Amino acid sequence: MIGRARSWLYVPAHQPGLLAKAMAGEADAVVLDLEDAVPAAAKEDARRNARLAAARSQPKPLWMRVNPPGTPEGAADLAALAGTPAGGDPAGGSLAGVRVAKAEDPAAVANFSERVGAPVHLLIETALGVENAFVLARCHPAVAVVSLGEADLMADLRVRDPGALDWARQRVIVANRAAGLPSPPHAVWTDVADLAGLAEDTAAARDRGFFGRSLVHPRQVETVNRIFTPSPAEVERARDLLAARAARSESGTTAWLDDQGRLIDPAVVAGARWVVDLADSLATGRMSSRS
């Protein structure tokens, strides 16, 4: 489902009533949070709720965000989830994967990934994590995607302007694609009331190479889903281009000018194929776990 899920809605794991509401909503995936959203006194309750949620059948992909590997809280999270069957497991679990906070040490991540038994989504939130982005993306076969946690990264870099993260954003996009992984989801937009700002920032992230976005409130879901859904006109153009490519392939043509004088070559065809594949996946609700 990574590379197909448009919206990833965070839900605090110590408030189990919110999980049912999130599962009934329009988000493509739900992330039960054991990390920042959970106060220290509620960590054990959160872990118990997370384990119960993962053992039940869920109507949409359920992920867990755990505390950093190598920390006491991270070790406790791993112990709580150990043995929980992942989605698709014959034991009938619904855990689609695990988000690992503040990933920066490839050895620690590889050890964690070996033990968790589910796809792993690494959140890079430190300067060292950014430097290690490509190594992290390749450190274990269970690593499914690498993305940024921008609030913590800004604090670690001691920057105030979000634009200072543009280099890091492109770094993780390149790291994912170079490692053969899907396009990563973008980080959260923390100003819940500013939907116009969310829309502008999300469209810019889409155009830079992100796909999907983490969310902290249900009111953000519609905006993000809309922006990451190809428009009918875009899909029609892509289908027409693929049809033209199929017709020309019979004559051995691989590049040509369309009726508006634009060059159509294999790279353009690949982009059109991605749009059609995405539109078909969204229309049928089929999401590949490693797409």
Secondary structure, 3 states (H helix, E strand, C coil): CCCCCCEEEEEECCCCHHHHHHHHCCCCEEEEECCCCCCHHHHHHHHHHHHHHHHCCCCCCEEEEECCCCCHHHHHHHHHHCCCCECCCCCCCCEEEEEECCCCCHHHHHHHHHHHCCCEEEEECCHHHHHCHHHHHCCCCCEEEEEECHHHHHHHHCCCCHHHHHHHHHHHHHHHHHCCCCCCCECCCCCCCCHHHHHHHHHHHHHHCCCCEEECCHHHHHHHHHHCCCCHHHHHHHHHHHHHHHHHHCCCCCCEECCCCCEECHHHHHHHHHHHHHHHHHHHCCCCCCC
